[in-house]
Amino acid sequence: MANDTFRALAHPMRRDIVERLADGPATVGEATRNLGVSKPTLSRHLKILEEAGLVVREIEGRTHRLSLDVDPLEEAQTWLARQRAHWARMFDVVDDYLAEQERGKT
Amino acid sequence: MANDTFRALAHPMRRDIVERLADGPATVGEATRNLGVSKPTLSRHLKILEEAGLVVREIEGRTHRLSLDVDPLEEAQTWLARQRAHWARMFDVVDDYLAEQERGKT
């Protein structure tokens, strides 16, 4: 899960594509316009995004329409928030301990 | 920035280390205990986390103490939240448009 999500978002070009799709579904041409790389490279990036479940491809005749699935983004966000919360709580515990020590002295 | 953060978090072993450090600073030995890989592999993973600014190493004599820097986590979280917000807003715009169309009919 988060593994693939973070891996998929590790490349700036793939984040560009996600940012474009966040504004709404788009054709492959629209979602990858002016990225300045070859078609095979674009296909490889799209494949990684699709395999991670971040991008969904619908085929209507000759048009390939891409849209975002935000569920993996939410999952990744939750993981990040959890680490920050643990870190913050650890400081609270240290603060409480120090305050306790301080009270013991007086 | 987010590039390195997402790349650093793309490997499950590096996420394990971040999770351990989220509970508090630890020595290299504590932070990497029982991960079942060789020391050079662990060093390489730690290097990637340090280069991304997620992990900070303090050297006290022979002890290397690692702690987390949560700022890059926050940055990555903000980026994810922004994409989800754009995606949600896009649906609101579509809903408003459809409601407008509906009103036009009556």
Backbone of each chain as ProteinMPNN parsed JSONL, in Angstrom:
{"seq_chain_A": "MANDTFRALAHPMRRDIVERLADGPATVGEATRNLGVSKPTLSRHLKILEEAGLVVREIEGRTHRLSLDVDPLEEAQTWLARQRAHWARMFDVVDDYLAEQERGKT", "coords_chain_A": {"N_chain_A": [[0.832, -1.213, 0.0], [1.07, 1.841, 1.192], [3.683, 1.721, 0.546], [3.822, 1.438, -2.3], [2.508, 3.793, -2.899], [4.149, 5.889, -1.879], [6.413, 5.309, -3.346], [5.47, 5.69, -5.925], [5.037, 8.405, -5.846], [7.52, 9.403, -5.67], [8.838, 10.44, -7.829], [9.287, 13.506, -9.54], [7.96, 13.998, -11.967], [5.856, 12.236, -11.932], [4.473, 13.236, -9.786], [3.739, 15.663, -10.883], [1.867, 14.791, -12.796], [-0.102, 13.734, -11.121], [-0.866, 16.113, -9.84], [-1.995, 17.493, -12.005], [-4.166, 15.822, -12.583], [-5.574, 16.096, -10.277], [-7.027, 18.312, -10.661], [-9.039, 17.43, -12.194], [-10.443, 14.749, -14.236], [-8.624, 13.642, -17.139], [-7.493, 13.317, -20.557], [-4.934, 11.026, -21.701], [-3.162, 12.472, -23.25], [-3.641, 15.146, -22.423], [-2.964, 14.986, -19.715], [-0.289, 14.515, -19.779], [0.945, 16.428, -21.233], [3.554, 18.496, -22.547], [5.573, 17.569, -20.853], [7.986, 16.943, -21.682], [9.315, 14.538, -22.2], [9.94, 11.291, -23.673], [7.424, 9.226, -25.286], [7.507, 6.444, -24.453], [8.73, 6.748, -21.955], [6.84, 8.319, -20.613], [4.743, 6.467, -20.603], [5.782, 4.541, -18.936], [5.926, 5.941, -16.513], [3.188, 6.451, -16.117], [2.257, 3.856, -15.869], [3.389, 3.069, -13.429], [2.018, 4.778, -11.7], [-0.571, 3.836, -12.124], [-0.345, 1.183, -11.271], [0.089, 1.604, -8.609], [-2.368, 2.334, -7.894], [-3.133, 4.95, -7.888], [-3.846, 6.277, -10.14], [-6.457, 5.904, -12.436], [-7.417, 4.296, -15.385], [-9.632, 4.784, -18.013], [-10.993, 3.365, -20.876], [-12.334, 4.643, -23.738], [-13.299, 3.86, -26.688], [-10.949, 5.167, -28.81], [-9.949, 6.859, -27.035], [-8.119, 7.383, -24.12], [-8.918, 7.847, -20.904], [-7.887, 9.421, -17.975], [-8.152, 9.248, -14.464], [-7.995, 10.376, -11.025], [-7.421, 8.406, -8.121], [-8.119, 9.079, -4.954], [-7.903, 7.68, -2.6], [-5.469, 6.162, -1.941], [-3.814, 8.372, -1.508], [-4.935, 9.472, 0.744], [-4.477, 7.427, 2.58], [-1.663, 7.442, 2.726], [-1.3, 9.973, 3.726], [-2.471, 9.695, 6.235], [-0.68, 7.915, 7.419], [1.623, 9.522, 7.591], [0.67, 11.54, 9.282], [0.265, 10.078, 11.588], [2.869, 9.384, 12.395], [3.877, 11.901, 13.001], [2.188, 12.577, 15.093], [2.853, 10.648, 17.024], [5.472, 11.4, 17.53], [5.077, 13.977, 18.594], [3.64, 13.311, 20.866], [5.512, 11.916, 22.285], [7.18, 13.983, 23.108], [5.435, 15.29, 24.819], [5.236, 13.405, 26.852], [7.838, 13.468, 27.829], [7.902, 16.121, 28.715], [5.937, 16.017, 30.733], [7.176, 14.284, 32.486], [9.439, 15.768, 33.226], [8.203, 17.916, 34.48], [7.038, 16.634, 36.59], [9.317, 15.768, 37.995], [10.282, 18.233, 38.693], [8.292, 19.131, 40.442], [8.665, 17.301, 42.47], [10.969, 18.22, 43.637], [10.334, 20.533, 45.078]], "CA_chain_A": [[0.0, 0.0, 0.0], [1.836, 3.088, 1.281], [4.92, 1.472, -0.162], [3.643, 1.802, -3.697], [2.108, 5.194, -2.993], [5.326, 6.736, -1.714], [7.307, 5.051, -4.467], [4.877, 6.324, -7.103], [5.135, 9.867, -5.712], [8.929, 9.755, -5.488], [9.372, 11.1, -9.019], [8.589, 14.787, -9.743], [7.066, 13.945, -13.128], [4.623, 11.544, -11.531], [3.712, 14.17, -8.946], [3.132, 16.605, -11.832], [0.678, 14.167, -13.389], [-1.113, 13.682, -10.053], [-1.357, 17.482, -9.652], [-2.894, 17.805, -13.119], [-5.402, 15.046, -12.464], [-6.317, 16.587, -9.108], [-7.948, 19.336, -11.175], [-10.117, 16.761, -12.903], [-10.02, 13.707, -15.172], [-8.028, 14.166, -18.368], [-6.977, 12.29, -21.459], [-3.491, 10.805, -21.52], [-2.48, 13.604, -23.89], [-3.745, 16.327, -21.552], [-2.302, 14.761, -18.421], [1.162, 14.37, -19.936], [1.399, 17.461, -22.176], [4.725, 19.34, -22.219], [6.452, 17.066, -19.8], [9.325, 16.957, -22.276], [9.994, 13.237, -22.282], [9.435, 10.417, -24.743], [6.201, 8.47, -24.999], [7.752, 5.264, -23.601], [9.0, 7.202, -20.585], [5.541, 8.69, -20.041], [3.976, 5.238, -20.37], [6.349, 3.88, -17.765], [5.477, 6.695, -15.328], [1.753, 6.211, -15.93], [2.094, 2.474, -15.404], [3.711, 3.042, -11.994], [0.898, 5.439, -11.016], [-1.732, 2.946, -12.19], [-0.088, 0.019, -10.421], [-0.05, 2.047, -7.21], [-3.787, 2.616, -7.674], [-3.351, 6.396, -7.789], [-4.451, 6.73, -11.394], [-7.328, 4.906, -13.037], [-7.54, 4.551, -16.817], [-10.852, 4.281, -18.651], [-10.801, 3.405, -22.321], [-13.564, 4.842, -24.513], [-12.854, 3.843, -28.084], [-9.517, 5.425, -28.92], [-9.559, 7.819, -26.001], [-7.79, 6.85, -22.796], [-9.187, 8.909, -19.946], [-7.258, 9.134, -16.679], [-8.629, 10.008, -13.305], [-7.248, 10.152, -9.794], [-8.081, 7.777, -6.981], [-7.473, 9.771, -3.825], [-7.799, 6.818, -1.413], [-4.069, 5.937, -1.521], [-3.262, 9.634, -0.992], [-5.438, 9.601, 2.114], [-3.767, 6.431, 3.391], [-0.301, 7.932, 2.928], [-1.428, 11.148, 4.595], [-2.744, 9.177, 7.576], [0.572, 7.349, 7.955], [2.487, 10.663, 7.942], [0.081, 12.218, 10.445], [0.464, 9.214, 12.754], [4.263, 9.509, 12.853], [4.027, 13.216, 13.634], [1.46, 12.545, 16.369], [3.669, 9.885, 17.971], [6.629, 12.247, 17.863], [4.593, 15.053, 19.463], [3.236, 12.708, 22.138], [6.767, 11.585, 22.977], [7.628, 15.212, 23.78], [4.513, 15.526, 25.937], [5.612, 12.481, 27.924], [9.077, 14.004, 28.402], [7.522, 17.333, 29.459], [5.247, 15.606, 31.956], [8.185, 13.699, 33.368], [10.269, 16.851, 33.76], [7.361, 18.7, 35.393], [6.912, 15.748, 37.767], [10.616, 15.87, 38.677], [10.352, 19.6, 39.236], [7.389, 19.166, 41.596], [9.295, 16.48, 43.508], [12.061, 18.989, 44.267], [9.869, 21.623, 45.923]], "C_chain_A": [[0.864, 1.26, 0.0], [3.172, 2.952, 0.551], [4.829, 1.962, -1.598], [3.29, 3.271, -3.838], [3.33, 6.091, -2.903], [6.285, 6.547, -2.891], [6.779, 5.782, -5.724], [5.062, 7.844, -7.052], [6.585, 10.345, -5.596], [9.511, 10.498, -6.688], [8.577, 12.383, -9.319], [7.617, 14.768, -10.932], [5.75, 13.251, -12.78], [3.798, 12.427, -10.599], [3.043, 15.24, -9.818], [1.821, 16.047, -12.389], [-0.444, 14.105, -12.348], [-1.71, 15.073, -9.834], [-2.325, 17.867, -10.776], [-4.227, 17.096, -12.964], [-6.224, 15.478, -11.251], [-7.306, 17.672, -9.525], [-9.087, 18.729, -11.976], [-9.575, 15.704, -13.85], [-9.509, 14.328, -16.472], [-7.636, 13.015, -19.275], [-5.481, 12.118, -21.175], [-2.713, 11.987, -22.099], [-2.477, 14.846, -23.007], [-2.899, 16.163, -20.288], [-0.784, 14.744, -18.554], [1.755, 15.421, -20.878], [2.617, 18.228, -21.646], [5.577, 18.838, -21.074], [7.866, 16.837, -20.354], [10.065, 15.638, -22.243], [9.303, 12.37, -23.333], [8.173, 9.686, -24.302], [6.47, 7.22, -24.139], [8.028, 5.637, -22.15], [7.699, 7.575, -19.887], [4.732, 7.44, -19.701], [4.466, 4.53, -19.117], [5.895, 4.586, -16.483], [3.988, 6.439, -15.058], [1.502, 4.814, -15.374], [2.352, 2.391, -13.886], [2.57, 3.672, -11.187], [-0.341, 4.542, -11.002], [-1.542, 1.747, -11.27], [-0.227, 0.371, -8.947], [-1.507, 2.373, -6.885], [-4.105, 4.093, -7.552], [-4.076, 6.931, -9.015], [-5.247, 5.573, -11.986], [-7.538, 5.281, -14.503], [-8.848, 3.952, -17.329], [-10.668, 4.417, -20.148], [-12.158, 3.53, -23.008], [-13.143, 4.937, -25.968], [-11.358, 4.084, -28.148], [-9.027, 6.392, -27.842], [-9.29, 7.111, -24.674], [-7.951, 7.995, -21.799], [-8.63, 8.501, -18.582], [-7.969, 9.902, -15.577], [-7.873, 9.562, -12.066], [-8.071, 9.275, -8.862], [-7.382, 8.326, -5.743], [-7.33, 8.889, -2.581], [-6.35, 6.529, -1.003], [-3.414, 7.212, -0.985], [-3.674, 9.806, 0.464], [-4.692, 8.658, 3.052], [-2.351, 6.913, 3.724], [-0.305, 9.111, 3.896], [-1.638, 10.712, 6.051], [-1.472, 8.618, 8.214], [1.488, 8.481, 8.424], [1.978, 11.344, 9.212], [0.338, 11.408, 11.719], [1.884, 9.351, 13.291], [4.454, 10.848, 13.564], [3.344, 13.237, 15.002], [2.252, 11.776, 17.422], [4.837, 10.732, 18.472], [6.215, 13.342, 18.849], [4.245, 14.5, 20.844], [4.471, 12.369, 22.971], [7.278, 12.813, 23.723], [6.736, 15.541, 24.968], [4.911, 14.665, 27.131], [6.866, 13.002, 28.628], [8.765, 15.244, 29.249], [6.87, 16.983, 30.788], [6.248, 15.077, 32.973], [9.013, 14.797, 34.032], [9.481, 17.68, 34.777], [7.204, 17.945, 36.718], [8.177, 15.836, 38.62], [10.725, 17.2, 39.414], [9.509, 19.708, 40.505], [7.999, 18.397, 42.768], [10.339, 17.262, 44.318], [11.545, 19.973, 45.314], [9.181, 21.109, 47.193]], "O_chain_A": [[1.335, 1.699, -1.05], [3.714, 3.919, 0.017], [5.632, 2.777, -2.054], [3.721, 3.926, -4.786], [3.529, 6.958, -3.754], [6.891, 7.505, -3.371], [7.539, 6.4, -6.47], [5.223, 8.491, -8.087], [6.844, 11.539, -5.444], [10.568, 11.119, -6.575], [7.347, 12.358, -9.35], [6.583, 15.435, -10.907], [4.682, 13.625, -13.264], [2.569, 12.375, -10.618], [1.926, 15.672, -9.534], [0.806, 16.741, -12.443], [-1.6, 14.39, -12.66], [-2.922, 15.205, -9.663], [-3.354, 18.495, -10.525], [-5.286, 17.685, -13.183], [-7.432, 15.25, -11.205], [-8.295, 17.922, -8.837], [-10.003, 19.439, -12.392], [-8.404, 15.74, -14.228], [-9.927, 15.422, -16.848], [-7.467, 11.882, -18.825], [-4.855, 12.942, -20.509], [-1.731, 12.444, -21.513], [-1.454, 15.514, -22.857], [-2.212, 17.089, -19.859], [-0.07, 14.934, -17.57], [2.916, 15.324, -21.273], [2.696, 18.561, -20.464], [6.237, 19.628, -20.398], [8.808, 16.575, -19.607], [11.295, 15.61, -22.256], [8.216, 12.694, -23.81], [7.895, 9.549, -23.111], [5.729, 6.966, -23.19], [7.613, 4.933, -21.229], [7.47, 7.209, -18.734], [4.112, 7.363, -18.641], [3.678, 3.992, -18.34], [5.531, 3.94, -15.5], [3.582, 6.238, -13.914], [0.641, 4.62, -14.516], [1.617, 1.721, -13.161], [2.199, 3.167, -10.128], [-1.069, 4.486, -10.011], [-2.47, 1.343, -10.57], [-0.617, -0.468, -8.135], [-1.841, 2.657, -5.735], [-5.212, 4.463, -7.161], [-4.821, 7.907, -8.938], [-4.786, 4.432, -12.034], [-7.804, 6.439, -14.823], [-9.137, 2.776, -17.11], [-10.237, 5.462, -20.636], [-13.017, 2.656, -22.887], [-12.682, 5.984, -26.42], [-10.577, 3.301, -27.606], [-7.837, 6.698, -27.757], [-10.119, 6.349, -24.177], [-7.217, 8.982, -21.844], [-8.867, 7.392, -18.101], [-8.337, 11.063, -15.748], [-7.209, 8.526, -12.053], [-9.296, 9.394, -8.822], [-6.2, 8.068, -5.516], [-6.703, 9.303, -1.606], [-6.027, 6.64, 0.179], [-2.554, 7.144, -0.107], [-2.879, 10.226, 1.305], [-4.322, 9.031, 4.165], [-1.902, 6.804, 4.865], [0.56, 9.232, 4.763], [-1.059, 11.286, 6.973], [-1.221, 8.824, 9.401], [2.058, 8.416, 9.513], [2.758, 11.68, 10.103], [0.593, 11.969, 12.785], [2.085, 9.427, 14.503], [5.111, 10.919, 14.602], [3.853, 13.836, 15.949], [2.32, 12.195, 18.578], [5.141, 10.772, 19.664], [6.92, 13.603, 19.823], [4.516, 15.134, 21.863], [4.474, 12.515, 24.194], [7.757, 12.696, 24.851], [7.214, 16.012, 26.0], [4.923, 15.129, 28.271], [6.954, 12.983, 29.856], [9.288, 15.403, 30.352], [7.192, 17.558, 31.827], [6.173, 15.385, 34.163], [9.258, 14.763, 35.238], [10.019, 18.094, 35.803], [7.232, 18.531, 37.801], [8.096, 15.966, 39.841], [11.179, 17.288, 40.555], [9.934, 20.288, 41.504], [7.86, 18.803, 43.922], [10.558, 17.006, 45.501], [12.215, 20.228, 46.314], [8.729, 21.905, 48.016]]}, "seq_chain_B": "MANDTFRALAHPMRRDIVERLADGPATVGEATRNLGVSKPTLSRHLKILEEAGLVVREIEGRTHRLSLDVDPLEEAQTWLARQRAHWARMFDVVDDYLAEQERGKT", "coords_chain_B": {"N_chain_B": [[12.765, 18.58, -2.135], [9.819, 17.364, -1.251], [10.223, 15.403, -3.051], [12.552, 13.971, -2.227], [11.571, 13.202, 0.23], [9.327, 11.523, -0.301], [10.676, 9.604, -1.776], [12.441, 8.655, 0.125], [10.653, 7.458, 1.864], [9.71, 5.396, 0.428], [10.596, 2.837, 0.796], [9.885, -0.054, 2.71], [11.496, -0.756, 4.909], [12.755, 1.599, 5.566], [10.569, 3.085, 6.335], [9.881, 1.63, 8.581], [12.021, 2.31, 10.272], [11.559, 5.048, 10.573], [9.115, 4.905, 11.919], [9.934, 3.724, 14.321], [11.609, 5.735, 15.315], [9.767, 7.711, 15.655], [8.723, 7.215, 18.084], [10.584, 8.224, 19.715], [13.971, 9.518, 20.163], [16.774, 7.43, 19.293], [19.505, 5.082, 19.565], [21.679, 4.094, 16.828], [21.801, 1.33, 16.842], [19.471, 0.604, 18.3], [17.484, 1.677, 16.672], [17.652, 0.184, 14.412], [17.43, -2.436, 15.035], [16.949, -5.961, 14.642], [16.119, -5.855, 11.967], [16.982, -7.495, 10.114], [18.849, -7.312, 8.04], [22.032, -6.693, 6.42], [24.751, -4.756, 7.861], [25.899, -2.841, 6.018], [23.726, -2.494, 4.309], [21.808, -1.426, 6.049], [23.133, 0.956, 6.675], [23.057, 2.229, 4.25], [20.299, 2.641, 3.946], [19.846, 4.331, 6.143], [21.389, 6.499, 5.371], [19.975, 7.488, 3.189], [17.643, 8.331, 4.476], [18.747, 10.298, 6.106], [19.8, 12.065, 4.219], [17.466, 12.962, 3.094], [16.622, 14.513, 5.087], [14.984, 13.568, 7.033], [15.882, 12.115, 9.13], [18.047, 12.785, 11.787], [21.388, 12.731, 12.807], [23.239, 12.523, 15.75], [26.419, 12.671, 17.103], [27.857, 11.325, 19.888], [30.662, 10.841, 21.335], [31.276, 7.493, 21.044], [28.762, 6.844, 20.495], [26.099, 6.893, 18.267], [23.402, 8.834, 17.897], [20.08, 8.855, 16.835], [17.541, 10.972, 15.618], [14.194, 12.038, 14.787], [13.221, 14.3, 12.199], [10.419, 16.059, 11.88], [9.524, 17.924, 10.088], [9.843, 17.532, 7.185], [7.978, 15.476, 6.925], [5.626, 16.774, 7.487], [5.521, 18.582, 5.372], [5.225, 16.828, 3.191], [2.794, 15.724, 3.874], [1.151, 17.958, 3.649], [1.265, 18.416, 0.895], [-0.059, 16.123, -0.074], [-2.579, 16.514, 1.072], [-3.362, 18.797, -0.262], [-3.702, 17.911, -2.913], [-5.86, 16.202, -2.578], [-7.772, 18.019, -1.746], [-8.037, 19.667, -3.997], [-9.102, 17.82, -5.796], [-11.534, 17.218, -4.531], [-12.729, 19.723, -4.65], [-13.039, 20.011, -7.347], [-15.134, 18.232, -7.83], [-17.156, 19.545, -6.475], [-17.468, 21.782, -8.103], [-18.453, 20.572, -10.402], [-20.844, 19.54, -9.393], [-22.175, 21.92, -8.712], [-22.486, 22.992, -11.241], [-24.161, 21.089, -12.449], [-26.41, 21.346, -10.832], [-27.121, 23.928, -11.439], [-27.779, 23.638, -14.148], [-29.978, 22.03, -13.835], [-31.746, 23.733, -12.517], [-32.118, 25.551, -14.544], [-33.747, 24.183, -16.264], [-36.27, 24.085, -15.12]], "CA_chain_B": [[11.968, 18.474, -0.906], [8.895, 16.23, -1.218], [10.854, 14.379, -3.869], [13.389, 13.155, -1.37], [10.758, 12.631, 1.306], [8.579, 10.376, -0.825], [11.637, 8.58, -2.157], [12.962, 8.058, 1.361], [9.603, 6.661, 2.502], [9.25, 4.389, -0.536], [11.042, 1.5, 1.196], [9.25, -0.42, 3.986], [12.474, -0.758, 6.0], [12.972, 3.003, 5.975], [9.364, 3.491, 7.087], [10.032, 0.997, 9.906], [12.957, 3.119, 11.071], [10.847, 6.293, 10.914], [8.114, 4.569, 12.943], [10.642, 3.543, 15.601], [12.097, 7.032, 15.8], [8.613, 8.535, 16.032], [8.51, 6.981, 19.517], [11.637, 8.896, 20.47], [15.324, 9.334, 19.655], [17.324, 6.103, 19.586], [20.82, 4.843, 18.973], [21.593, 3.38, 15.548], [21.509, -0.067, 17.163], [18.052, 0.468, 18.675], [16.6, 2.051, 15.562], [17.761, -0.757, 13.288], [17.46, -3.797, 15.596], [16.078, -7.011, 14.081], [15.577, -5.59, 10.632], [17.352, -8.687, 9.342], [19.697, -7.072, 6.871], [23.439, -6.442, 6.754], [25.09, -3.409, 8.286], [26.006, -1.9, 4.889], [22.372, -2.188, 3.81], [21.223, -0.498, 7.022], [23.804, 2.245, 6.52], [22.555, 2.848, 3.027], [18.942, 3.132, 4.226], [19.959, 5.48, 7.044], [21.94, 7.61, 4.592], [18.876, 8.054, 2.384], [16.772, 9.054, 5.409], [19.449, 11.501, 6.552], [19.886, 12.991, 3.082], [16.137, 13.543, 2.904], [16.359, 15.399, 6.226], [13.993, 12.966, 7.926], [16.587, 11.592, 10.302], [19.215, 13.583, 12.162], [22.328, 11.922, 13.581], [24.13, 13.246, 16.657], [27.481, 11.768, 17.531], [28.393, 11.61, 21.236], [31.705, 9.828, 21.521], [31.093, 6.36, 20.123], [27.332, 6.6, 20.314], [25.401, 7.67, 17.234], [22.007, 8.925, 18.311], [19.243, 9.293, 15.717], [16.199, 11.463, 15.936], [13.355, 12.336, 13.631], [12.803, 15.681, 11.944], [9.077, 15.854, 11.327], [9.177, 18.956, 9.102], [9.578, 16.982, 5.848], [6.73, 14.698, 6.972], [4.536, 17.748, 7.421], [5.498, 19.093, 3.999], [4.659, 15.786, 2.33], [1.383, 15.618, 4.249], [0.475, 19.127, 3.074], [1.144, 18.194, -0.548], [-1.114, 15.127, -0.259], [-3.865, 17.131, 1.441], [-3.706, 19.754, -1.314], [-4.228, 17.185, -4.081], [-7.196, 15.697, -2.245], [-8.667, 19.177, -1.69], [-8.32, 20.054, -5.389], [-9.967, 16.787, -6.353], [-12.86, 17.393, -3.931], [-13.29, 20.98, -5.162], [-13.434, 19.754, -8.727], [-16.456, 17.623, -7.782], [-18.099, 20.594, -6.072], [-17.728, 22.604, -9.288], [-19.321, 19.781, -11.278], [-22.157, 19.496, -8.736], [-22.787, 23.235, -8.866], [-22.85, 23.121, -12.651], [-25.326, 20.238, -12.707], [-27.549, 21.947, -10.126], [-27.445, 25.108, -12.252], [-28.452, 23.114, -15.348], [-31.263, 21.515, -13.38], [-32.582, 24.915, -12.264], [-32.406, 26.146, -15.848], [-34.792, 23.387, -16.923], [-37.593, 24.254, -14.508]], "C_chain_B": [[11.108, 17.222, -0.924], [9.456, 15.07, -2.04], [11.628, 13.411, -2.993], [12.576, 12.496, -0.276], [10.03, 11.39, 0.809], [9.531, 9.246, -1.205], [12.15, 7.863, -0.897], [11.934, 7.13, 1.996], [9.121, 5.519, 1.62], [9.646, 2.974, -0.128], [10.492, 1.141, 2.587], [10.236, -0.409, 5.172], [12.751, 0.662, 6.488], [11.745, 3.531, 6.719], [9.384, 2.879, 8.485], [10.905, 1.864, 10.81], [12.282, 4.425, 11.501], [9.828, 6.025, 12.019], [8.781, 4.385, 14.313], [11.074, 4.887, 16.179], [10.952, 7.962, 16.193], [8.29, 8.358, 17.513], [9.588, 7.633, 20.375], [13.004, 8.635, 19.87], [15.871, 7.971, 20.081], [18.734, 6.012, 19.029], [20.617, 4.117, 17.634], [21.204, 1.922, 15.797], [20.041, -0.299, 17.482], [17.136, 0.684, 17.464], [16.599, 1.017, 14.441], [17.756, -2.213, 13.747], [16.484, -4.735, 14.885], [15.467, -6.679, 12.726], [16.059, -6.664, 9.649], [18.129, -8.415, 8.064], [21.107, -6.703, 7.343], [23.653, -4.994, 7.164], [25.227, -2.437, 7.1], [24.638, -1.51, 4.322], [21.685, -1.193, 4.745], [21.826, 0.899, 6.863], [23.275, 2.989, 5.305], [21.146, 3.416, 3.257], [18.987, 4.379, 5.12], [20.451, 6.709, 6.288], [20.828, 8.296, 3.78], [17.931, 8.866, 3.281], [17.43, 10.357, 5.877], [19.523, 12.534, 5.43], [18.545, 13.677, 2.818], [15.773, 14.474, 4.064], [15.341, 14.843, 7.2], [14.616, 12.491, 9.232], [17.84, 12.433, 10.535], [20.094, 12.738, 13.077], [23.193, 12.831, 14.447], [25.168, 12.276, 17.16], [28.014, 12.219, 18.883], [29.411, 10.526, 21.52], [31.497, 8.711, 20.526], [29.626, 6.069, 19.854], [26.755, 7.51, 19.223], [23.917, 7.665, 17.587], [21.191, 9.516, 17.161], [17.959, 9.901, 16.249], [15.494, 11.88, 14.65], [13.266, 13.843, 13.448], [11.462, 15.584, 11.225], [8.692, 16.901, 10.276], [8.945, 18.39, 7.69], [8.301, 16.139, 5.815], [5.54, 15.636, 6.82], [4.38, 18.286, 6.001], [4.832, 18.097, 3.045], [3.159, 15.642, 2.59], [0.573, 16.755, 3.624], [0.266, 18.944, 1.57], [-0.006, 17.216, -0.835], [-2.487, 15.739, -0.002], [-4.326, 18.075, 0.336], [-4.299, 19.036, -2.531], [-5.65, 16.692, -3.802], [-8.2, 16.85, -2.228], [-9.03, 19.635, -3.112], [-9.326, 19.096, -6.026], [-11.403, 16.962, -5.832], [-13.534, 18.652, -4.484], [-13.771, 20.804, -6.591], [-14.828, 19.142, -8.759], [-17.514, 18.648, -7.392], [-18.482, 21.438, -7.278], [-18.684, 21.874, -10.229], [-20.741, 19.737, -10.702], [-22.903, 20.815, -8.932], [-23.297, 23.413, -10.294], [-24.12, 22.323, -12.951], [-26.574, 20.816, -12.043], [-28.053, 23.159, -10.914], [-28.244, 24.695, -13.494], [-29.882, 22.698, -15.004], [-32.237, 22.673, -13.161], [-33.019, 25.549, -13.573], [-33.587, 25.483, -16.547], [-36.175, 23.727, -16.414], [-38.128, 25.655, -14.752]], "O_chain_B": [[11.602, 16.13, -0.643], [9.189, 13.904, -1.752], [11.396, 12.202, -3.011], [12.852, 11.359, 0.108], [10.107, 10.329, 1.429], [9.231, 8.072, -0.985], [12.274, 6.638, -0.865], [12.3, 6.123, 2.603], [8.231, 4.762, 2.007], [9.092, 2.006, -0.651], [10.615, 1.926, 3.527], [9.853, -0.092, 6.298], [12.956, 0.89, 7.68], [11.878, 4.341, 7.637], [8.965, 3.511, 9.455], [10.564, 2.117, 11.965], [12.416, 4.853, 12.647], [9.691, 6.821, 12.948], [8.257, 4.833, 15.333], [10.924, 5.142, 17.374], [11.145, 8.893, 16.975], [7.669, 9.223, 18.13], [9.519, 7.603, 21.604], [13.193, 7.653, 19.151], [15.471, 7.429, 21.111], [19.111, 6.769, 18.134], [19.537, 3.6, 17.347], [20.393, 1.349, 15.069], [19.435, -1.26, 17.009], [16.154, -0.032, 17.268], [15.679, 0.97, 13.624], [18.038, -3.118, 12.962], [15.355, -4.362, 14.569], [14.397, -7.185, 12.389], [15.603, -6.729, 8.507], [18.073, -9.199, 7.117], [21.329, -6.436, 8.524], [22.843, -4.119, 6.856], [24.719, -1.318, 7.171], [24.415, -0.37, 3.915], [21.059, -0.235, 4.291], [21.112, 1.901, 6.913], [23.074, 4.203, 5.329], [20.837, 4.526, 2.822], [18.268, 5.35, 4.888], [19.989, 7.823, 6.532], [20.761, 9.523, 3.704], [17.476, 9.945, 2.901], [16.765, 11.382, 6.025], [19.332, 13.728, 5.661], [18.499, 14.824, 2.375], [14.74, 15.142, 4.028], [14.881, 15.552, 8.094], [13.975, 12.467, 10.282], [18.585, 12.747, 9.606], [19.601, 12.105, 14.011], [23.801, 13.783, 13.956], [24.835, 11.174, 17.597], [28.544, 13.32, 19.027], [29.05, 9.414, 21.905], [31.532, 8.931, 19.315], [29.288, 5.167, 19.087], [26.908, 8.731, 19.263], [23.266, 6.62, 17.576], [21.559, 10.541, 16.587], [17.369, 9.406, 17.209], [16.105, 12.047, 13.594], [13.239, 14.587, 14.428], [11.382, 15.089, 10.101], [7.645, 16.778, 9.641], [7.947, 18.734, 7.058], [7.617, 16.093, 4.793], [4.575, 15.332, 6.118], [3.268, 18.429, 5.493], [4.0, 18.462, 2.214], [2.364, 15.464, 1.667], [-0.538, 16.548, 3.135], [-0.793, 19.281, 1.041], [-0.822, 17.451, -1.726], [-3.433, 15.515, -0.757], [-5.515, 18.154, 0.027], [-5.282, 19.498, -3.11], [-6.525, 16.754, -4.665], [-9.346, 16.683, -2.646], [-10.187, 19.951, -3.392], [-10.268, 19.512, -6.7], [-12.363, 16.867, -6.596], [-14.735, 18.661, -4.753], [-14.784, 21.377, -6.993], [-15.63, 19.491, -9.625], [-18.63, 18.628, -7.911], [-19.65, 21.774, -7.469], [-19.605, 22.474, -10.783], [-21.719, 19.879, -11.437], [-24.088, 20.836, -9.266], [-24.397, 23.918, -10.518], [-25.034, 22.813, -13.615], [-27.662, 20.783, -12.618], [-29.258, 23.379, -11.035], [-29.246, 25.32, -13.84], [-30.836, 22.958, -15.738], [-33.398, 22.607, -13.564], [-34.147, 26.025, -13.699], [-34.321, 26.113, -17.308], [-37.149, 23.671, -17.165], [-39.23, 25.981, -14.311]]}, "name": "protein", "num_of_chains": 2, "seq": "MANDTFRALAHPMRRDIVERLADGPATVGEATRNLGVSKPTLSRHLKILEEAGLVVREIEGRTHRLSLDVDPLEEAQTWLARQRAHWARMFDVVDDYLAEQERGKTMANDTFRALAHPMRRDIVERLADGPATVGEATRNLGVSKPTLSRHLKILEEAGLVVREIEGRTHRLSLDVDPLEEAQTWLARQRAHWARMFDVVDDYLAEQERGKT"}
